[in-house]
Each structure stands twice: as structure tokens, then as C-alpha cells.
Amino acid sequence: MSSEMSPIDRAKYAAAVKAVDYVQDGMKVGLGTGSTAFWMIKRLAERVRDEGLRVTGVPTSSRTAALAREEGIALTTLDEAGWLDLTIDGADEVDGDLNLIKGGGAALLHEKIVATASDRMIVIADAAKQVAALGSFPLPVEVIPFGWQTTQKLVEELLEGMDVLGREVQVRQMGGMKLLTDQKNHILDLHLKHIGNPRQLAMVLNQIPGVVENGLFVDICDVLILGQADGRVTVRDLDAGAASEVAADLTEPDNIFAEGGE
Ligand SMILES: O=C(CO)[C@H](O)[C@H](O)COP(=O)(O)O
């Protein structure tokens, strides 16, 4: 591992290396978004270059598409691919049932569509993302711009009857403007502190007109790989049963560290 990497990047990199081991020749792979997915794309590109691994990637954001293209990973659209073997993506929080909060990078809509269209979803994260209950990280909800303030009011009303501890809702800003997603929608961040029933909340949020999708991923993640700064990773594979702890192979080429994460 590079001594110049921060401990958090070393943890993310360890998880990314382990996840890319799951990619086999000829696979169609969903490519996640964020600073952990950044390392996954770097590592995948390294295998493409060094081993001649053939993969086709489906990016979950314009940022990921640009990076993957730059790294020489062949890309296609989800419709062209039809169905994917695997998606590898990061998360903002993950609970003991492998339910997730995603969307910190505003790509939750494409991320959920791509992960759902995959045989397996592998989530990679530094160990600090694991929580007893979801909700400390604000829950992102993507809404269409038309009538977004009305949609926000409906979300706030809905939260009154939900098993949550906080109810503040803020529209996400970037550079002094309301953020626009790749689909040109806005993001409402729900400061809930504690989500008692993620499955129920995920279902009812999507019933509000104007809500396009929410960042709760319930029953979508199959494998969780948590990395630590010393290179160790913990793998929890729902198909394989018990969790295992292994040391990732952190042998690295110099060029992978030519630039830092997002
Ligand atoms: O959901 C996401 C983007 O929409 C990311 O996967 C999530 O925000 C985690 O990002 P990072 O790996 O940078 O912590």
C-alpha cells in the first residue's frame, strides 16, 4: 500500500481490491459512484490492463463514466447490457441486515436501478460505515423539480407518522444552487437520526407524487466488504453464511496512485 494514502483511503482501497477479485472474465459489471468506487474502478482497470480481463461496465453516474472511460474500461448502457452479473458500489451507512443508505454522492437513482438489475451487489466501505441502525447519515430522496416544495411538505407530513427520531428536511445545495442530479432532479436530505423500520419507510416514501426514488437499499446488497487501514477486510456474504476476515492483496502498481480519490 502507498504510505502517502490516508488511513481512510487505505481502508477503502483494501475493500475495493477484495471486491474486484469477484469479477470474472466476460462479466457485465455495474460501476458504483463515490470515493470508494473510485478505487474499485482503478483496481478493475488495472486487472483489465495487466491480465487482459474482459469486462463491460455500466456506470451509475456521469462522473463514474468519465473515470472508467479514462481508465480504459469498456462501457455500455444498462439497456444494452440487459442484466448484469455484478454491481460493486459504496454506501453511506450499512446495518446488520445489509440494508443501506446511499446517495451521499447524489447518484442513488441510477445506483438503485443498476444494483437491482444485477445478480449480486457487493458493497465496499471503510469499517466506520457499519452502524447498528440506519439514520445518522441524512437519507437522500430524489424529487423532480416541478413542485418540489410541495413534495417536501408531503415528505415532512409523512415523517410525522414514521418510526424516526428526527424530521428535518433540507434540499441539497451545491455552489449556492439547488443540486441537480444526472437526471436533473433535486435531492431532499432527511435528517432522521434513527430509522426504526427501513423497509416500511422505503416503501411509503416512493408513494409520494414527485418522489422519484429514495436512498434506502433494502434486500439489495448481497455481499458487504469492510476495509480497514491496515489492509484487513471483513467479508459478509449472505449466500455463504458467516462473516470471514481476510487480508486483501494490496500489491499495487505505482500508476494506481497517480491521483487521489474523489
Ligand atoms: O451512494 C453513493 C453515491 O450516490 C456513494 O456510494 C456513497 O455516498 C458512498 O460514497 P463514498 O464511497 O465516497 O463514501
The ligand as an SDF file (V2000), in Angstrom:
LIG
                    3D

 14 13  0  0  0  0  0  0  0  0999 V2000
  -24.2570    6.4490   -2.7270 O   0  0  0  0  0  0  0  0  0  0  0  0
  -23.2440    6.9430   -3.1460 C   0  0  0  0  0  0  0  0  0  0  0  0
  -23.2450    7.9700   -4.2140 C   0  0  0  0  0  0  0  0  0  0  0  0
  -24.5480    8.3500   -4.5560 O   0  0  0  0  0  0  0  0  0  0  0  0
  -21.9320    6.5250   -2.6060 C   0  0  0  0  0  0  0  0  0  0  0  0
  -21.7720    5.1680   -2.8150 O   0  0  0  0  0  0  0  0  0  0  0  0
  -21.9080    6.8250   -1.1400 C   0  0  0  0  0  0  0  0  0  0  0  0
  -22.1570    8.2100   -0.9720 O   0  0  0  0  0  0  0  0  0  0  0  0
  -20.5700    6.4560   -0.5230 C   0  0  0  0  0  0  0  0  0  0  0  0
  -19.5910    7.2880   -1.0530 O   0  0  0  0  0  0  0  0  0  0  0  0
  -18.0800    7.2190   -0.5730 P   0  0  0  0  0  0  0  0  0  0  0  0
  -17.5380    5.9290   -1.0640 O   0  0  0  0  0  0  0  0  0  0  0  0
  -17.4400    8.4310   -1.2230 O   0  0  0  0  0  0  0  0  0  0  0  0
  -18.0810    7.3190    0.9260 O   0  0  0  0  0  0  0  0  0  0  0  0
  1  2  2  0
  2  3  1  0
  2  5  1  0
  3  4  1  0
  5  6  1  0
  5  7  1  0
  7  8  1  0
  7  9  1  0
  9 10  1  0
 10 11  1  0
 11 12  2  0
 11 13  1  0
 11 14  1  0
M  END
$$$$
